[in-house]
Amino acid sequence: MNTCSLRTCAVRAVVVVSAALVLAAPAFAARVGVLSNTYAVQTAADFNARIPTHTFTPLDTSTTVPTLNSLTDAFDVILVFEDSTFGNAPAVGDAAAAFANSGRAVVIGAFYDQDRSDGLPANSPHGWGAFEQIDPNTTDGTGTPYAPRTLDTATMARHPLTGGLTSLTSAKFAGGNRAKPGTTVVAWWKEPNALGQPDPAIAYRMTGPACVVHVAIAPNYPSTGIVGTDYTGDFHRAWRNAFDFATGNCTATTGEATTSDPATIPTLSQWGLLLTILLIGAAAALQRRRIVG
């Protein structure tokens, strides 16, 4: 009978489980729908090149209002933003709300704020329909700030959304928000909003099954800005963190209290699987030794 020592069986179990975890890694990649009335194609192309852990597909919402079924069939996560207000915003917001309430996370970025119903009247905001009931932030009344923003890393929470972030600046097109009750803010801008209040930079809100993550900077910066001038720092890392976190429907599987790279730390579920298989392997080895003895 082919037997193994307890140590040998345990080592074999580790090898088998490690290989399985490596092979399962692609399952964590998300299909992200990029929904915007403009710059959706450019943003998706940039994120595909700079955030290869997920795939990004553009959807022009200026001419198309997606249905819930079309979104859930095609995407695990959606990104919603805009550049200038547009009439489809309420219907797109309704679709985004339905997507979130189905248990799949939504990420938003500037200028989502422009069309929010409490945005600057001069922007002629249309509102975002039902989505405004579950988004993390209201505006500070401007909806489109054109002022510099610098990430306040000194007060940044230890969280998967902030992992690996050491700096982030924006010459314009960022900030201008107020956190809602029930919103978790993990990072703030150093500069206050137009009301002189703290301005959330990265935040999320859970409402029943819905999770909405807000990264308060324009995701289309590579299309409209200049790297090193208009924005600097860990721009793509901030967005990657948001999509990583959203993929698990905002479950902090890497631990709330970590600032290290979430991609390099096994999740709690993976450790649990490994420990379970090791214990089973050890028990089987002991049982086999008893039978042989």
C-alpha positions as CSV (number, residue, x, y, z in Angstrom):
1,M,0.0,0.0,0.0
2,N,1.3,3.4,-0.9
3,T,1.5,5.4,2.3
4,C,3.1,8.8,3.2
5,S,4.3,10.3,6.4
6,L,2.3,13.1,8.0
7,R,4.9,15.6,6.9
8,T,4.9,14.3,3.3
9,C,1.1,14.3,3.1
10,A,1.0,17.8,4.4
11,V,3.6,19.0,1.9
12,R,1.7,17.3,-0.9
13,A,-1.5,19.0,0.2
14,V,0.2,22.4,0.2
15,V,1.5,21.8,-3.4
16,V,-1.9,20.7,-4.6
17,V,-3.8,23.6,-3.0
18,S,-1.2,26.2,-4.1
19,A,-1.5,25.0,-7.7
20,A,-5.3,25.2,-7.5
21,L,-5.2,28.7,-6.1
22,V,-2.9,29.8,-8.9
23,L,-5.1,28.3,-11.5
24,A,-8.2,29.9,-9.9
25,A,-6.6,33.4,-9.9
26,P,-8.3,34.5,-13.2
27,A,-11.7,34.1,-11.6
28,F,-11.0,37.3,-9.6
29,A,-10.8,39.3,-12.8
30,A,-13.9,41.5,-13.3
31,R,-15.7,42.4,-16.5
32,V,-16.1,46.1,-16.1
33,G,-18.6,48.1,-18.1
34,V,-17.5,51.7,-18.7
35,L,-20.7,53.8,-18.9
36,S,-20.4,57.4,-20.0
37,N,-21.8,59.9,-22.4
38,T,-18.3,60.7,-23.6
39,Y,-14.7,59.3,-23.2
40,A,-16.0,55.8,-22.5
41,V,-13.9,54.4,-25.3
42,Q,-10.7,56.2,-24.3
43,T,-11.1,55.4,-20.6
44,A,-11.7,51.7,-21.3
45,A,-8.7,51.6,-23.6
46,D,-6.5,53.3,-21.0
47,F,-7.7,51.0,-18.2
48,N,-7.2,47.9,-20.3
49,A,-3.6,48.9,-20.9
50,R,-2.9,50.1,-17.3
51,I,-5.1,47.8,-15.2
52,P,-4.7,44.4,-16.9
53,T,-6.2,42.5,-14.0
54,H,-9.7,43.4,-15.2
55,T,-11.3,43.9,-18.6
56,F,-13.0,47.1,-19.6
57,T,-15.7,47.5,-22.2
58,P,-17.1,51.0,-23.2
59,L,-20.8,51.8,-23.5
60,D,-21.8,55.1,-24.9
61,T,-24.8,56.2,-22.7
62,S,-25.4,59.4,-24.7
63,T,-27.2,57.3,-27.2
64,T,-27.9,54.0,-25.3
65,V,-29.7,53.3,-22.0
66,P,-28.7,49.8,-21.0
67,T,-31.2,47.4,-19.5
68,L,-30.6,45.6,-16.3
69,N,-30.4,42.2,-18.1
70,S,-27.9,43.6,-20.6
71,L,-25.7,44.8,-17.8
72,T,-25.8,41.7,-15.6
73,D,-25.3,39.5,-18.6
74,A,-22.1,41.4,-19.7
75,F,-20.6,42.8,-16.6
76,D,-19.5,42.0,-13.0
77,V,-18.9,45.7,-12.1
78,I,-19.9,49.0,-13.9
79,L,-18.2,52.3,-13.9
80,V,-20.5,55.3,-14.3
81,F,-19.3,58.9,-15.1
82,E,-19.9,61.7,-17.5
83,D,-18.3,64.6,-19.2
84,S,-20.9,67.4,-19.4
85,T,-24.5,66.8,-18.5
86,F,-26.8,64.7,-20.7
87,G,-30.5,63.9,-20.9
88,N,-30.1,60.1,-20.5
89,A,-28.6,60.5,-17.0
90,P,-31.8,59.7,-15.0
91,A,-32.5,56.5,-17.0
92,V,-28.9,55.5,-16.8
93,G,-29.0,56.1,-13.1
94,D,-32.1,53.9,-12.8
95,A,-30.3,51.1,-14.6
96,A,-27.2,51.5,-12.4
97,A,-29.3,51.4,-9.3
98,A,-31.0,48.2,-10.4
99,F,-27.6,46.7,-11.2
100,A,-26.3,47.6,-7.7
101,N,-29.5,46.3,-6.0
102,S,-28.9,43.0,-7.8
103,G,-25.8,42.6,-5.7
104,R,-23.1,43.8,-8.2
105,A,-21.1,46.9,-7.3
106,V,-21.0,50.2,-9.1
107,V,-18.0,52.5,-9.2
108,I,-18.5,56.2,-9.9
109,G,-16.1,59.0,-10.7
110,A,-16.1,62.7,-11.7
111,F,-18.1,64.2,-13.4
112,Y,-20.9,62.1,-12.0
113,D,-21.4,65.1,-9.7
114,Q,-22.3,67.4,-12.6
115,D,-25.6,65.8,-13.2
116,R,-26.5,65.0,-9.6
117,S,-29.8,66.9,-8.8
118,D,-28.0,69.0,-6.2
119,G,-25.3,70.1,-8.6
120,L,-24.6,73.6,-9.8
121,P,-27.8,75.0,-11.5
122,A,-25.7,76.4,-14.3
123,N,-24.8,72.9,-15.3
124,S,-28.5,72.1,-15.9
125,P,-28.4,68.9,-13.9
126,H,-30.8,66.2,-14.9
127,G,-30.3,64.0,-11.8
128,W,-29.5,60.3,-11.7
129,G,-32.9,58.9,-10.9
130,A,-33.0,56.1,-8.3
131,F,-29.2,55.9,-8.2
132,E,-29.1,59.1,-6.0
133,Q,-30.8,57.1,-3.2
134,I,-27.8,54.8,-2.9
135,D,-24.7,56.8,-4.0
136,P,-22.2,57.7,-1.2
137,N,-22.0,61.4,-1.6
138,T,-23.9,64.5,-2.4
139,T,-22.2,67.5,-4.0
140,D,-21.1,70.6,-2.2
141,G,-23.3,72.6,-4.5
142,T,-20.8,73.1,-7.3
143,G,-20.9,69.7,-9.0
144,T,-17.8,70.6,-11.1
145,P,-14.9,71.9,-9.0
146,Y,-12.0,73.4,-10.9
147,A,-9.5,73.5,-8.1
148,P,-6.4,71.5,-7.2
149,R,-6.8,68.5,-5.0
150,T,-4.2,66.5,-3.1
151,L,-4.8,63.2,-1.3
152,D,-4.4,63.4,2.4
153,T,-2.4,60.3,3.0
154,A,-1.7,61.2,6.7
155,T,-5.3,60.6,7.6
156,M,-6.0,57.8,5.1
157,A,-7.7,54.7,6.5
158,R,-6.0,51.3,6.3
159,H,-8.2,49.6,3.8
160,P,-8.1,47.7,0.5
161,L,-9.3,50.8,-1.3
162,T,-6.2,52.7,-0.2
163,G,-3.6,49.9,-0.5
164,G,-0.4,51.0,-2.2
165,L,-1.5,54.7,-2.4
166,T,1.3,57.0,-1.5
167,S,0.2,60.2,-3.4
168,L,-2.4,61.5,-5.7
169,T,-3.0,65.0,-7.0
170,S,-5.3,66.6,-9.5
171,A,-4.9,70.1,-10.9
172,K,-8.7,70.1,-11.6
173,F,-11.6,67.7,-12.1
174,A,-11.7,66.2,-8.7
175,G,-13.5,66.6,-5.4
176,G,-16.5,68.8,-4.5
177,N,-18.5,66.4,-2.5
178,R,-20.1,65.7,0.9
179,A,-20.4,62.3,2.5
180,K,-23.9,61.0,3.2
181,P,-24.9,59.3,6.5
182,G,-23.9,55.7,6.3
183,T,-21.0,56.3,3.9
184,T,-17.5,55.0,4.8
185,V,-14.8,57.5,3.7
186,V,-11.4,55.9,3.6
187,A,-9.5,58.9,2.1
188,W,-10.0,62.6,2.0
189,W,-8.7,65.4,-0.1
190,K,-6.5,67.9,1.9
191,E,-8.5,70.8,0.5
192,P,-12.0,71.4,1.9
193,N,-15.0,71.5,-0.4
194,A,-16.8,74.7,-1.4
195,L,-18.6,74.7,1.9
196,G,-15.4,74.6,3.9
197,Q,-16.2,71.0,4.9
198,P,-14.0,67.8,4.5
199,D,-14.1,66.6,1.0
200,P,-14.2,62.8,0.5
201,A,-11.7,61.4,-2.1
202,I,-12.5,57.7,-1.8
203,A,-15.6,56.4,-0.2
204,Y,-18.2,53.7,-0.4
205,R,-21.7,53.1,0.8
206,M,-23.6,49.8,1.4
207,T,-27.4,49.9,1.1
208,G,-28.8,46.4,1.5
209,P,-27.3,44.4,-1.3
210,A,-26.0,47.5,-3.1
211,C,-22.5,48.8,-2.9
212,V,-21.4,52.0,-4.6
213,V,-17.7,53.1,-4.6
214,H,-16.9,56.7,-5.3
215,V,-13.4,57.7,-6.5
216,A,-13.8,61.5,-6.7
217,I,-11.5,62.2,-9.7
218,A,-12.2,62.0,-13.4
219,P,-11.4,58.5,-14.8
220,N,-10.9,60.0,-18.2
221,Y,-7.8,62.0,-17.2
222,P,-5.5,60.2,-19.7
223,S,-7.8,61.5,-22.5
224,T,-8.1,65.1,-21.3
225,G,-5.2,65.8,-19.0
226,I,-1.4,65.7,-18.9
227,V,0.4,63.1,-16.8
228,G,2.7,64.8,-14.4
229,T,1.0,68.1,-14.8
230,D,-2.8,67.7,-14.6
231,Y,-2.6,64.7,-12.3
232,T,0.3,62.9,-10.5
233,G,0.7,60.0,-8.2
234,D,-1.0,56.7,-7.9
235,F,-3.9,57.4,-10.3
236,H,-4.3,54.0,-11.8
237,R,-3.6,52.2,-8.5
238,A,-6.5,54.1,-6.9
239,W,-8.8,52.9,-9.7
240,R,-7.5,49.4,-9.6
241,N,-8.2,49.2,-5.9
242,A,-11.7,50.4,-6.6
243,F,-12.4,47.6,-9.1
244,D,-10.6,45.0,-7.0
245,F,-12.8,45.9,-4.0
246,A,-16.0,46.1,-6.1
247,T,-15.3,42.7,-7.6
248,G,-16.0,41.2,-4.2
249,N,-19.0,43.4,-3.8
250,C,-17.1,45.6,-1.3
251,T,-16.1,42.7,0.9
252,A,-12.7,43.5,2.4
253,T,-11.3,40.0,1.9
254,T,-7.7,41.1,2.4
255,G,-8.5,42.6,5.8
256,E,-9.6,46.1,6.7
257,A,-6.4,46.9,8.4
258,T,-3.8,46.6,5.7
259,T,-2.0,49.1,3.5
260,S,0.0,46.5,1.6
261,D,-0.8,45.3,-1.9
262,P,-4.1,43.4,-1.8
263,A,-3.0,41.5,-4.9
264,T,-0.2,39.8,-3.0
265,I,-2.1,38.7,0.0
266,P,-4.2,35.5,-0.1
267,T,-7.8,36.2,0.8
268,L,-9.3,34.8,4.0
269,S,-11.3,32.3,2.1
270,Q,-8.2,31.0,0.4
271,W,-6.4,30.6,3.8
272,G,-9.5,28.9,5.1
273,L,-9.5,26.5,2.1
274,L,-5.8,25.8,2.6
275,L,-6.1,25.1,6.3
276,T,-9.1,22.9,5.8
277,I,-7.4,20.7,3.2
278,L,-4.2,20.5,5.4
279,L,-6.3,19.3,8.3
280,I,-8.1,16.8,6.2
281,G,-4.8,15.6,4.8
282,A,-3.2,15.3,8.2
283,A,-6.2,13.4,9.6
284,A,-6.1,11.0,6.6
285,A,-2.4,10.4,7.1
286,L,-2.8,9.6,10.8
287,Q,-5.7,7.3,10.0
288,R,-3.7,5.5,7.3
289,R,-0.7,5.1,9.7
290,R,-3.0,3.5,12.3
291,I,-4.4,1.1,9.7
292,V,-1.0,0.1,8.5
293,G,0.4,-0.2,12.1
